[in-house]
Amino acid sequence: MAFAVLYLPLIAEFGGSRAEVATVHSAVLLLGGFGGPLIGWALDRLGPRRLFQWGALLAAGAFLAASRVTSLGALVVVYGIVGGLGLAALGSQANMVVAALWYPGARGRAIAVADLGTGFGAFCFIPLAQALVSGVGWRATLLAWALLLVAIVVPLNAFQRLPAVAPLPAGGDGAHEPPAWTLGRAVGSAPFWWLALMRFSAACAFPLINTHMVAYAVGQGIAPAAAATALGSVSLVSLAGRLATGWLSDRIGRAPTLTIAYTSAALGIGCLALLAATGSPAALVLYVLFYGLAQGSSGIIASARAADVFAGSSFGAIYGWLTLAIGPGEALGAWVGGRIFDATGSYLPALAFALGALGAGVVAIWRVRPDPQRGASAG
């Protein structure tokens, strides 16, 4: 998310259009999805400790190299592709799999608590990145990010591991359980594809807003520091939203909870449109509140619902292939926001595109139904 504060400085540095510069972040997001099968395979075989540590080192090396590039194309390759692969190993996919497998009886809450680090980290590092970019430039900011990955992520993940054996559903002895899910059986099932559509839709909507929100707000007369603080505050509010999402999903169900969360996100996007109409900072505050409550809800619900249906020894690989839907969606969302602005001179049609994507995601999650042969064990 902190790429948002690099966006305008990179446009000034390389002279590209907004769509061209957004391609750098689109590459990161694309690798986050297309790298999913590789990350899932590596998680099942290497375990989270080695996966996370090696990913941090790869991303740090990419940031170090990106701080020295002299062309936008080189930045796409080094930051977007190499760095994107390293960041994919550190992303929500693997972390949520770990949480889902450790706590099968409270998946929504466990994933939400683990994912608090995402929201709190963004709240801390987006304003910090803006201060660094303003003070020492974007190149030195990348060096600082590389240092933080090596100093924090590598040593802390020395403690990571998976449970030795995935527990059976409560009350089951395995004698009458249907065959375990394999990757092939999962990909051939309807729940897999509805979950993929839900993830694709969310990936279109949220990265579009997150990538372009600072540039949009600046265009409405908001100071860059204030716009970056607002984006960071979204992540602070998301701490409460993530916990509420996990708690509600364990009690009222995954689909009703996502419907509530996406309604809140839609209200927040509507407040951004209101900012263009009124110019009132109060609209930005309401955006932070409503949109922030929904930030992170997609990953929590999707991973919990996927574990409800597909949990087992191949879950890492299954969820990895499921995340293939995320990369194209995120890349499309980040790119289409800039492309719409380039074509129309306004971000308002892009906001409407994001609202449509949220609606598609709600329809999809309601269609994820368990295999009747599996009954209650599928959620």
Residue pairs with C-beta under 8 A, 6 or more apart in sequence:
1 122
1 126
1 210
1 231
1 235
2 122
2 125
2 126
2 129
2 145
3 24
3 25
3 28
3 211
4 126
4 210
4 211
4 212
4 213
4 214
4 215
4 228
4 231
5 126
5 129
5 130
5 133
5 214
5 228
6 129
6 133
6 138
6 141
7 18
7 21
7 22
7 25
7 211
7 212
7 214
7 215
8 214
8 215
8 218
8 224
9 133
9 137
9 138
10 16
10 21
10 24
10 72
10 75
10 138
11 17
11 18
11 21
13 138
14 21
14 71
14 72
14 75
16 72
17 338
17 342
18 212
18 215
18 338
18 341
18 342
19 335
19 338
19 339
19 341
19 342
20 72
20 338
21 72
21 338
22 211
22 212
22 334
22 335
22 337
22 338
23 76
23 80
23 335
24 72
24 75
24 76
24 79
24 80
25 80
25 207
25 211
25 334
26 80
26 330
26 331
26 332
26 334
26 335
27 76
27 79
27 80
27 81
27 84
27 331
28 79
28 80
28 83
28 84
28 87
29 84
29 203
29 207
29 326
29 327
29 330
29 331
29 333
29 334
30 80
30 84
30 327
30 328
30 330
30 331
31 80
31 81
31 84
31 85
31 87
31 88
31 327
32 84
32 87
32 88
32 91
32 93
32 323
32 326
32 327
32 330
33 203
33 323
33 324
33 325
33 326
33 327
33 328
33 329
33 330
33 331
34 324
34 327
34 328
35 84
35 85
35 88
35 89
35 327
36 88
36 93
36 319
36 320
36 321
36 322
36 323
36 324
36 326
36 327
37 317
37 320
37 321
37 324
38 320
39 51
39 88
39 89
39 91
39 93
39 94
39 320
39 323
40 93
40 94
40 97
40 316
40 317
40 318
40 319
40 320
40 321
40 323
41 316
41 317
41 320
42 51
42 89
43 51
43 94
43 97
43 316
43 320
44 313
44 314
44 316
44 317
47 160
47 161
47 162
48 94
48 95
48 98
48 157
48 160
48 161
48 162
49 157
49 158
49 159
49 160
49 161
51 89
51 94
52 89
52 90
52 94
52 153
52 157
52 160
53 153
53 154
53 157
53 158
54 89
55 85
55 86
55 87
55 88
55 89
55 90
56 86
56 89
56 90
56 149
56 150
56 153
56 154
56 157
57 86
57 149
57 150
57 154
58 82
58 83
58 85
58 86
58 89
59 83
59 86
59 87
59 89
59 90
59 146
59 149
60 86
60 145
60 146
60 147
60 149
60 150
61 82
61 86
61 146
62 78
62 79
62 82
62 83
62 86
63 79
63 83
63 142
63 143
63 145
63 146
63 149
64 142
64 143
64 146
65 78
65 82
66 75
66 78
66 79
66 83
66 142
67 139
67 140
67 142
67 143
67 146
68 139
69 75
69 78
69 79
79 142
90 153
92 115
92 118
92 299
92 303
93 303
93 319
93 320
93 323
94 316
95 114
95 115
96 111
96 114
96 115
96 299
96 300
96 303
96 319
97 303
97 307
97 315
97 316
97 319
98 114
98 160
98 162
99 107
99 110
99 111
99 113
99 114
99 115
99 303
100 107
100 110
100 111
100 303
100 304
100 306
100 307
100 311
100 315
101 162
101 163
101 166
101 307
101 311
101 315
102 110
102 162
102 163
103 109
103 110
104 166
104 167
104 169
104 307
104 311
105 170
106 250
107 250
107 303
107 304
107 307
107 308
108 245
108 246
108 247
108 248
108 249
108 250
108 254
108 257
108 300
108 301
108 304
109 243
109 246
109 247
109 250
110 246
111 246
111 299
111 300
111 303
111 304
112 242
112 243
112 245
112 246
112 247
112 300
113 243
113 246
115 242
115 296
115 299
115 300
116 239
116 242
116 243
118 235
118 238
118 242
118 296
119 235
119 236
119 238
119 239
119 241
119 242
119 295
119 296
120 235
120 236
120 239
121 235
122 232
122 234
122 235
122 238
123 232
123 233
123 235
123 236
123 239
124 232
125 232
126 228
126 229
126 231
126 232
126 235
127 225
127 228
127 229
127 232
129 141
129 145
129 228
130 224
130 225
130 228
130 229
131 225
132 140
132 141
132 144
133 141
134 224
134 225
166 311
166 312
166 313
166 315
168 174
168 177
169 376
169 377
172 377
177 377
178 371
178 373
178 374
179 185
180 312
180 313
180 314
181 309
181 310
181 311
181 312
181 314
181 315
181 318
182 314
183 314
183 317
183 318
183 321
186 192
186 310
186 314
186 318
186 321
187 321
189 371
190 367
190 369
191 309
191 310
191 368
191 369
191 370
191 371
192 310
192 318
192 322
194 364
194 365
194 367
194 368
195 302
195 305
195 306
195 309
195 322
195 364
195 365
195 368
196 322
196 324
196 325
197 325
197 360
197 361
197 364
198 258
198 298
198 302
198 361
198 364
198 365
198 368
199 298
199 302
199 322
199 323
199 325
199 326
199 329
200 325
200 326
200 328
200 329
201 329
201 357
201 358
201 360
201 361
201 364
202 298
202 302
202 329
202 357
202 358
202 361
203 298
203 325
203 326
203 327
203 328
203 329
203 330
203 332
203 333
204 329
204 330
204 332
204 333
204 336
204 353
204 354
204 357
205 265
205 333
205 354
205 355
205 357
205 358
205 361
206 265
206 295
206 298
206 333
206 354
207 329
207 330
207 333
207 334
208 333
208 334
208 336
208 337
208 350
208 353
208 354
208 357
209 269
209 272
209 291
209 337
209 351
209 354
210 231
211 333
211 334
211 337
211 338
212 334
212 337
212 338
212 341
212 347
212 350
213 227
213 230
213 231
213 272
214 224
214 227
214 228
214 231
215 347
216 272
216 347
217 226
217 227
217 230
217 275
217 284
218 224
218 227
219 347
220 275
220 276
220 279
221 279
222 230
222 275
222 281
222 284
226 281
230 284
230 287
230 288
233 288
233 292
234 287
234 288
234 291
234 292
234 295
235 292
235 295
236 292
237 288
237 289
237 292
237 293
237 295
238 292
238 293
238 294
238 295
238 296
240 293
241 261
241 264
241 292
241 293
241 294
241 295
241 296
241 297
242 295
242 296
242 297
242 300
244 293
245 257
245 261
245 296
245 297
245 300
245 301
246 300
246 304
248 256
248 257
248 260
249 257
249 258
249 300
249 301
249 304
254 301
254 304
254 305
254 308
254 365
254 368
254 379
255 365
255 366
255 368
257 297
257 301
258 297
258 298
258 301
258 361
258 362
258 365
259 362
259 365
259 366
261 293
261 294
261 297
261 298
261 301
262 294
262 297
262 358
262 359
262 361
262 362
264 290
264 291
264 293
264 294
265 290
265 291
265 293
265 294
265 295
265 297
265 358
266 355
266 358
267 286
267 290
267 291
268 286
268 287
268 288
268 289
268 290
268 291
268 292
268 293
268 294
269 287
269 291
269 351
269 354
269 355
271 283
271 284
271 286
271 287
271 290
271 291
272 283
272 284
272 287
272 291
272 351
273 348
273 351
274 280
274 283
274 286
275 283
275 284
275 287
276 346
276 347
276 348
298 361
301 365
302 322
302 365
303 319
305 365
305 368
305 379
306 315
306 318
306 319
306 322
307 315
307 319
308 370
308 378
308 379
309 368
309 370
309 371
309 374
309 378
309 379
310 318
310 319
329 357
333 354
333 357
336 350
336 353
337 347
337 350
337 353
340 346
340 347
340 349
340 350
340 353
341 347
341 350
370 377
370 378
370 379
371 378
